[in-house]
Amino acid sequence: MSRIDATFARLKSQGRKALIPFVTAGYPFADITPALMHAMVAGGADVIELGVPFSDPSADGPVIQKAGDKALAFGIGLSQVLAMVAEFRKTNSNTPVVLMGYANPVERYDQKHAASLAAGTPGGPFVRDAAAAGVDGVLIVDYPPEECEAFAADLRAHQIDLIFLLAPTSTDARMAQVARVASGYVYYVSLKGVTGSGALDTDAVEAMLPRIRAHISVPVGVGFGIRDAATARTIARVADAVVIGSRIIQLLEHQPRAQVAATAQAFLAEIRQAMDA
């Protein structure tokens, strides 16, 4: 059982839902991410999604794009992100960590590190090094399910889950494709558009979830548009997990270094309390 599976099983036994915050690795300061991750756990995070900075994101709105640009300017790439996870793992062996990003950094990583892979080692360098660092899940926005069954198998062999996005426009056929390879959980993008855009229609989310669950057996998390405790509580009533990203990035943007961790912890504690109420 993966750490993600164990986390959702524990929460289900407690009658609780997962709180999954997203932050961009290396933001708002290059070296603050491990401390920020610990603070989010202290605030009530059950799973952490860590964004891998990329120069050409297709699903990120302006808030997360700006955070990614700043992290890239600090020199943060996939190697540095894996090092951050490894640092976090020195004192936290329980909280699942999911890397969220795009195909280009992963494939470039494999190209650069191919020579370091021992003959006969299953998977590629990224899968090997992600497992060694303590990564529990991978969400690659631009990897369609029908083209990554081998990648999913390599990840599973290393106890890493492959997570997929679903959207309001996802067809039954697409959900069935996702169901064949997805593990850990699926992430339902509740809005048409990019992160941080639009107002969340909670009635539409509630209506969509039974359709998703007709195809998907793993837990369903909902994100895009969740910005406050009231909305998180509403979504937690119908979903298995609440994912919050852009709002956290906004709150951290102008914080001095000494206040970054405390700001994230306080915000998530408010969300956690509302979800558990």
C-alpha positions as CSV (number, residue, x, y, z in Angstrom):
1,M,0.0,0.0,0.0
2,S,1.4,3.4,-1.0
3,R,1.6,6.3,1.5
4,I,-1.3,8.0,-0.5
5,D,-3.5,4.9,-0.2
6,A,-2.7,4.6,3.5
7,T,-3.5,8.3,4.1
8,F,-6.9,8.1,2.4
9,A,-7.7,4.8,4.2
10,R,-6.9,6.4,7.6
11,L,-9.0,9.5,6.8
12,K,-11.9,7.4,5.7
13,S,-11.8,5.4,8.9
14,Q,-12.0,8.7,10.8
15,G,-14.8,10.1,8.6
16,R,-12.6,13.0,7.4
17,K,-11.5,14.3,4.0
18,A,-8.0,15.0,2.7
19,L,-6.6,18.5,2.6
20,I,-4.1,18.8,-0.2
21,P,-2.3,22.2,-0.6
22,F,-0.2,23.0,-3.6
23,V,2.9,25.2,-3.6
24,T,5.4,25.9,-6.3
25,A,8.8,24.4,-5.3
26,G,11.4,27.2,-4.7
27,Y,8.7,29.9,-4.0
28,P,8.7,32.5,-2.6
29,F,12.4,31.9,-1.6
30,A,14.6,29.3,-3.2
31,D,15.5,27.4,0.0
32,I,12.3,27.7,2.0
33,T,10.2,24.8,0.5
34,P,11.1,22.0,3.0
35,A,10.3,24.3,6.0
36,L,7.1,25.4,4.2
37,M,6.1,21.8,3.7
38,H,6.5,21.0,7.4
39,A,4.4,24.1,8.3
40,M,1.6,23.0,6.0
41,V,1.6,19.6,7.7
42,A,1.4,21.3,11.0
43,G,-1.6,23.3,9.6
44,G,-3.5,20.1,8.7
45,A,-2.2,19.1,5.3
46,D,-2.7,15.4,4.6
47,V,-0.9,15.3,1.2
48,I,1.3,18.0,-0.4
49,E,1.4,18.8,-4.1
50,L,4.7,20.3,-5.1
51,G,4.8,22.2,-8.3
52,V,7.8,21.6,-10.5
53,P,8.7,25.0,-12.2
54,F,8.4,25.0,-16.0
55,S,8.7,27.8,-18.5
56,D,5.7,27.0,-20.6
57,P,2.8,25.7,-18.4
58,S,-0.5,25.1,-20.1
59,A,-2.8,24.6,-17.1
60,D,-1.5,27.2,-14.7
61,G,-3.1,30.6,-14.3
62,P,-1.2,33.9,-13.8
63,V,-0.6,33.4,-10.1
64,I,1.1,30.1,-10.4
65,Q,2.9,31.1,-13.6
66,K,4.4,34.0,-11.8
67,A,5.5,31.8,-8.9
68,G,7.0,29.4,-11.4
69,D,8.9,32.1,-13.2
70,K,10.4,33.3,-9.9
71,A,11.4,29.8,-8.9
72,L,13.0,29.3,-12.4
73,A,14.9,32.6,-11.9
74,F,16.3,31.1,-8.6
75,G,17.6,28.2,-10.7
76,I,15.0,25.7,-9.4
77,G,14.6,22.6,-11.6
78,L,13.6,19.0,-11.2
79,S,16.9,18.1,-9.5
80,Q,16.5,20.8,-6.9
81,V,12.8,19.7,-6.3
82,L,13.9,16.1,-5.7
83,A,16.5,17.4,-3.2
84,M,13.8,19.4,-1.4
85,V,11.6,16.3,-1.0
86,A,14.6,14.4,0.3
87,E,15.2,17.1,2.9
88,F,11.6,17.0,3.9
89,R,11.8,13.2,4.3
90,K,14.6,13.5,6.9
91,T,12.0,14.4,9.5
92,N,8.7,13.4,7.9
93,S,8.2,9.8,6.7
94,N,4.4,9.8,6.6
95,T,3.0,12.7,4.7
96,P,2.6,11.9,1.0
97,V,4.3,14.2,-1.5
98,V,3.0,14.5,-5.1
99,L,5.0,16.2,-7.8
100,M,2.8,18.2,-10.2
101,G,4.2,19.5,-13.5
102,Y,4.8,18.8,-17.2
103,A,6.4,16.3,-19.4
104,N,9.3,18.4,-20.6
105,P,11.2,18.5,-17.3
106,V,10.7,14.8,-16.7
107,E,11.8,13.7,-20.1
108,R,14.8,16.1,-20.0
109,Y,15.8,14.7,-16.7
110,D,15.8,11.2,-18.1
111,Q,17.9,12.4,-21.0
112,K,20.5,14.1,-18.8
113,H,20.7,11.2,-16.3
114,A,20.4,8.2,-18.6
115,A,24.1,7.3,-18.3
116,S,23.8,7.0,-14.5
117,L,21.2,4.2,-14.7
118,A,22.5,0.8,-14.0
119,A,21.9,-1.9,-16.6
120,G,18.7,-3.8,-15.9
121,T,17.3,-1.2,-13.5
122,P,13.5,-0.9,-14.1
123,G,12.1,2.5,-15.0
124,G,14.0,5.6,-16.0
125,P,16.3,7.9,-14.0
126,F,13.4,10.1,-12.9
127,V,11.4,7.3,-11.5
128,R,14.4,5.9,-9.7
129,D,15.5,9.2,-8.2
130,A,11.9,10.3,-7.3
131,A,11.5,7.0,-5.4
132,A,14.8,7.5,-3.6
133,A,13.9,11.1,-2.7
134,G,10.6,10.0,-1.1
135,V,8.1,11.0,-3.8
136,D,4.7,9.3,-3.5
137,G,2.8,10.5,-6.6
138,V,3.3,12.2,-9.9
139,L,0.8,14.3,-11.8
140,I,2.0,15.1,-15.3
141,V,-0.5,17.5,-16.9
142,D,0.3,16.8,-20.5
143,Y,0.7,13.0,-20.2
144,P,-2.6,11.4,-21.6
145,P,-3.5,8.1,-20.0
146,E,-3.5,6.1,-23.3
147,E,0.2,6.9,-23.8
148,C,1.7,6.3,-20.4
149,E,0.8,2.7,-19.3
150,A,4.5,1.7,-19.2
151,F,5.3,4.9,-17.2
152,A,2.5,4.0,-14.8
153,A,3.8,0.5,-14.4
154,D,7.3,1.8,-13.7
155,L,6.0,4.2,-11.1
156,R,3.9,1.5,-9.4
157,A,7.0,-0.8,-9.2
158,H,8.6,2.0,-7.1
159,Q,5.5,2.5,-4.9
160,I,4.7,5.8,-6.7
161,D,1.1,6.6,-7.8
162,L,0.3,8.2,-11.2
163,I,-2.4,10.8,-10.8
164,F,-4.6,12.3,-13.5
165,L,-6.7,15.4,-14.1
166,L,-10.4,15.2,-15.0
167,A,-12.4,18.2,-16.1
168,P,-16.0,19.2,-16.6
169,T,-15.5,18.3,-20.3
170,S,-14.1,14.8,-19.7
171,T,-16.1,12.2,-21.5
172,D,-17.1,8.8,-20.2
173,A,-14.5,7.2,-22.5
174,R,-11.8,9.5,-21.1
175,M,-12.7,8.6,-17.6
176,A,-12.5,4.9,-18.4
177,Q,-9.1,5.4,-19.9
178,V,-7.9,7.2,-16.7
179,A,-9.4,4.4,-14.6
180,R,-7.2,1.8,-16.2
181,V,-3.9,3.5,-15.2
182,A,-4.7,6.0,-12.4
183,S,-3.8,5.2,-8.8
184,G,-3.7,7.2,-5.5
185,Y,-6.4,9.7,-6.4
186,V,-7.7,11.7,-9.4
187,Y,-7.8,15.5,-9.4
188,Y,-11.1,16.9,-10.7
189,V,-10.5,20.3,-12.2
190,S,-13.8,22.0,-11.2
191,L,-13.5,24.9,-13.7
192,K,-13.1,25.2,-17.4
193,G,-9.8,27.2,-17.7
194,V,-6.6,27.5,-15.8
195,T,-5.8,27.6,-12.1
196,G,-7.2,30.4,-10.1
197,S,-9.8,31.4,-12.7
198,G,-13.5,31.9,-12.3
199,A,-15.9,31.2,-9.5
200,L,-16.5,27.7,-8.3
201,D,-20.0,26.3,-9.0
202,T,-20.4,23.8,-6.1
203,D,-23.7,22.5,-7.4
204,A,-22.0,21.5,-10.7
205,V,-19.2,19.8,-8.8
206,E,-21.7,17.8,-6.7
207,A,-23.5,16.8,-9.8
208,M,-20.3,15.7,-11.6
209,L,-18.9,13.5,-8.9
210,P,-21.3,10.5,-9.2
211,R,-20.5,10.4,-12.9
212,I,-16.8,10.3,-12.1
213,R,-17.2,7.6,-9.5
214,A,-19.1,5.4,-11.9
215,H,-15.8,5.0,-13.7
216,I,-13.1,5.8,-11.1
217,S,-12.5,3.7,-8.0
218,V,-9.7,5.8,-6.4
219,P,-10.5,8.8,-4.3
220,V,-11.5,12.0,-6.1
221,G,-10.0,15.4,-5.1
222,V,-11.4,18.7,-6.3
223,G,-9.4,21.8,-7.0
224,F,-9.3,25.0,-9.1
225,G,-11.3,27.8,-7.5
226,I,-11.2,26.9,-3.8
227,R,-10.1,30.0,-2.0
228,D,-11.6,30.0,1.5
229,A,-12.8,27.9,4.4
230,A,-16.5,28.0,3.4
231,T,-15.9,26.7,-0.1
232,A,-13.5,24.1,1.2
233,R,-16.1,22.9,3.7
234,T,-18.8,22.6,1.0
235,I,-16.5,20.7,-1.4
236,A,-15.4,18.4,1.5
237,R,-19.0,17.2,1.9
238,V,-19.0,15.6,-1.5
239,A,-15.4,15.0,-2.5
240,D,-12.7,12.9,-0.9
241,A,-10.1,15.7,-1.0
242,V,-9.9,19.4,-1.3
243,V,-7.0,20.9,-3.3
244,I,-5.9,24.5,-2.8
245,G,-3.1,26.2,-4.7
246,S,-3.5,29.7,-6.1
247,R,-4.8,31.2,-2.9
248,I,-1.8,29.9,-1.0
249,I,0.6,31.3,-3.6
250,Q,-1.2,34.7,-3.3
251,L,-0.9,34.8,0.5
252,L,2.8,34.0,0.4
253,E,3.8,36.4,-2.4
254,H,4.6,39.5,-0.3
255,Q,5.4,37.8,3.0
256,P,8.9,38.3,4.5
257,R,10.9,35.1,4.9
258,A,10.2,34.8,8.6
259,Q,6.4,34.8,8.0
260,V,6.1,32.5,5.1
261,A,5.7,29.2,7.0
262,A,3.5,30.7,9.7
263,T,1.2,32.3,7.1
264,A,0.7,29.0,5.3
265,Q,0.1,27.1,8.5
266,A,-2.5,29.5,9.8
267,F,-4.4,29.5,6.5
268,L,-4.5,25.8,6.3
269,A,-5.5,25.4,10.0
270,E,-8.5,27.5,9.2
271,I,-9.4,25.4,6.2
272,R,-8.8,22.2,8.2
273,Q,-11.1,23.3,11.0
274,A,-13.8,24.2,8.5
275,M,-13.5,20.8,6.8
276,D,-13.7,18.9,10.0
277,A,-16.6,20.9,11.5
